Amino acid sequence: MGGSNAKGPVSTVSVMNIGTYAVPSTPLIAPFPSFMTQGSGRTFSIYSGNSLHTCTPGYQARTLLPASTFGPFFGQQSYVPGSCNGYDFQTKQWGSTGGKMTTSRDGGSTLNVGSYIMSLGGFNTFRQPVTTIDIFDPRRPRIGWQNVPQWNFPRATRDQCTVVNRDPKLGTQV
């Protein structure tokens, strides 16, 4: 899902053939709409039960001003926050869920922890590790993404794999 190639962001969602079923000739999941392929094309996705959520990390945008006013390369940098989108398997369409993310996470990771979606790791727009953790409750999408100040990710990395472990003695571990 997502990514980029020589032509820029990729909108297709591919199904990997693992040999246990016949891969259909038509896509099972619709391609990402254009609002999901802005920036680098990177995504982080989770599937749980009958829900598929895909988040984009956000991207830097430059607003160029007329060259005659300030010089040929003068412009203003701004950051467009990432967003999360859900796939409706009945309508076969992507739709916005949860509003904009609160933290820039280039190379971040998402995972399901109970009924919540947790986002962690990655690097911000200044290429510094992000140690904060944000959560989203898909049952209450109007609340949006929330930072959890009492939690942190001590060694933020990029493009990591994150899992939930249910330890019998310690409980749920990330």
Secondary structure, DSSP 8 states (H G I E B T S, - for coil): ---EETTEE---------SSS---SS-SS----GGGS-TT---EEEEETTEEEEE--EEEEEEE--HHHH-TT-EEEEEEE-EEEEEETTTTEEEEEEEE-SS--BT-EEEEETTEEEEE--B-TTS-B--EEEEE-TTSGGG--EEEEEEE-TT--SS-----EEETTTEEE-
